[in-house]
Amino acid sequence: MTYDTINILHLERFRDKIQLLETRLDKGTLIIELRFHKQEIICPVCHNMHIKFHSYQYKKIIHSISTHQKSIIRFHHRKYQCKQCHKIFYEHNPISDIYENISLYTKTSILNYLKDYNHTFTSAAIHYYVSIQTVINIFDRYVEAKRRKLPIVINIDEVFISRTHAYKYACVLFDFKGRKMIDLLPTRHKHYLIKYFSRIPKSELDQVEVVVMDMWTSYKEVVHLCMPKAKIAVDSFHLIRTLNEIIKRIRIDTMNKYKQHKSAPVHDDMYYYMLKKFHYFFLKNYEDIYDGKIHIRKMQAYWHKSIYFTTFFQLMMI
């Protein structure tokens, strides 16, 4: 294998170690067969030098040398056995960290790629043929991003990560006025947030005047404990959503009172039909609803919106 090939595969740091280096294509994936020369090795348990070759384990390591083609190193990993204590162990693998199947070169490439703020975890995963979670894990392990200073008004919210992640929701701290992210925390758990804010100087916490949040109890408790001078404002989005859910629940409960004869055109059935058919009346501003006569198909009648609201209000009061 020529020096140029070794350089193209970004294995130049292992040039003197390489015993076997072959490449082949398998269903569009570049497979790199790699084996190193035997090394002087001792037993990690009893430190005996009398060891013998046991077998090979072929370890697949993602080695993304190109954004246009997936490439995998098939590393011929030697296993040895100590003649004294009979412990079986592997030779040193300088290509990847222990228990991982991604090369150190690929990790470095991903971290360099993420230096551009226009690049995302998703685009990095696509470019380097790894999962999004792998990119996140690499970033969390090697990058310690400094948070921004707390502004006068901050927003606390959560974002769903994954059902398979240790925490389903991450916590986002946002500069409400400056429209910039302050920090991204791995979880929204109360005890973690209290520990996080306890590391921030009290003088900085006291400068926070308003904290905008949803109605999750833990956020409220954290703010009262860590930023007692700050006022709490409920995010209008969450407030409106909660009110809409309450209205929907009342509408459905009222509708179900008239469910018995919904297949026949009787008086009670009309209430069920109207509450279900014209549910949007409860979600729109009165001015935004059509101001003419609205057709009630099942009654073969036309009502003005004012009659609808009068009827619905009377039903809710029953």
Sequence and secondary structure as in RCSB ss.txt:
>XXXX:A:sequence
MTYDTINILHLERFRDKIQLLETRLDKGTLIIELRFHKQEIICPVCHNMHIKFHSYQYKKIIHSISTHQKSIIRF
HHRKYQCKQCHKIFYEHNPISDIYENISLYTKTSILNYLKDYNHTFTSAAIHYYVSIQTVINIFDRYVEAKRRKL
PIVINIDEVFISRTHAYKYACVLFDFKGRKMIDLLPTRHKHYLIKYFSRIPKSELDQVEVVVMDMWTSYKEVVHL
CMPKAKIAVDSFHLIRTLNEIIKRIRIDTMNKYKQHKSAPVHDDMYYYMLKKFHYFFLKNYEDIYDGKIHIRKMQ
AYWHKSIYFTTFFQLMMI
>XXXX:A:secstr
  HHHHHHTT GGGTTTEEEEEEEEETTEEEEEEEE       TTT  S EEEEEEEEEEEE    SSS EEEEE
EEEEEEETTT  EEE    SB TT  BBHHHHHHHHHHTTSTT  HHHHHHHHTS HHHHHHHHHHH        
 SEEEEEEEE  SSSSSSEEEEEEETTTTEEEEEES   HHHHHHHHHTS HHHHHT  EEEE S HHHHHHHHH
H TTSEEEE HHHHHHHHHHHHHHHHHHHHHTT TTTTS  HHHHHHHHHHHTGGGGTS GGGS  SEEEETTTT
EEEEHHHHHHHHHHHHH 
